[in-house]
Every structure is written in structure tokens, then in C-alpha cells.
Amino acid sequence: MFLARYFNLSYGRDEALEFFALFGRFEFALKRAGYLTDKADPNWDAFAGVIGDQFFKASRQRKEVDVLFRKPAGKLVQVDGVLEWKEMPTPTNGVELIVQVRRIRNNFFHGEKATMSQRDVELITAAGCVLEEAYYVAERCTEIAKYFEDYTPGGQQ
């Protein structure tokens, strides 16, 4: 496979694939359930606002998620033409916690990780647990669960 020479995912491969599948499914469900921005992107902030404190508290109690409160995922920024990692604040609510999940996805999906360290696997595992908790709360108060179960694509590209 062409990309195999650029990515060494022998460590953390299963965790990464599971996380990306769950994240993608969530984005599909969010859009189908009406959580959309003006550009038809999933509106994670609006969704996090609906599931709110209950979701944040449930996520916070999971030991796998502790890493997001001890040392949140960094953000790649440009400073004077140089890329560097910026430390980010600890999440204090559900919206900020979902931002962490999106940042983790972006850091990996947009090519900033060619190999996986133990911390990378911890971050991906934590992000997956946050999405699980979001689902558990959402299935009681939104239509999200319906779109996880009924996969009916929106048509051709």
C-alpha cells in the first residue's frame, strides 16, 4: 500500500481505526439529526450544549479520560513561520471537552502523526471514551441514536 511507507501504525493501529470509525459515524449522525453549521458541517458545539453537564460529568469520571484533564492535547500553531505545539487549557465543560476530541482527531487525521506513541494511544482512547459517553447521554435526549442504527447514506457525491 502506498501510504504504508509514510505511516508506521504497528502500535496503536486498532485504537486509531476504532476512533476514526466512531468519529466519522458521529459526524454522520450529527448531520442527519440536524446539528449543522451554515456550511453543512457537523455542529459539535450545539450538540455538546444539548448534552451538557451530564455528559461532562460522566466523561470526567472515566479513568481513560483523565489524560485530557492532566495534559490536554496540544494544538499545532504557526509562530513566525515555524510550526510548534501550543499547550491548551484543561476542559471545564462539555463544549471544551468536545473541542479536545476534535483536536485529537485533527492532529492525527491531518497528518501530524506518522507513528503512535503511548501518549497518542492514550489520547485516542480518551477521545473514544468521551464519544461513548456523549452517545450514552444523547440516546436519552436526542435523535442521535437513530442515525447510529439506521445507516442510510445521503446519496452520491
QUISUL-V77821 format. One line per field, one symbol per residue. phi: phi as a letter, one per 20 degrees, with the letter a starting at -180 (. if undefined). Layout:
phi = ???
This chain:
phi = .gfgfecddfdngffffffffffffffgfgffenecefemefefffffffelfgfffffffeffeggfdfbggfcfcdclmdebedfdfffdbfffffggffffgfgefenececdeffgfffffffffffffffgfffecbegggefeeecgfofe
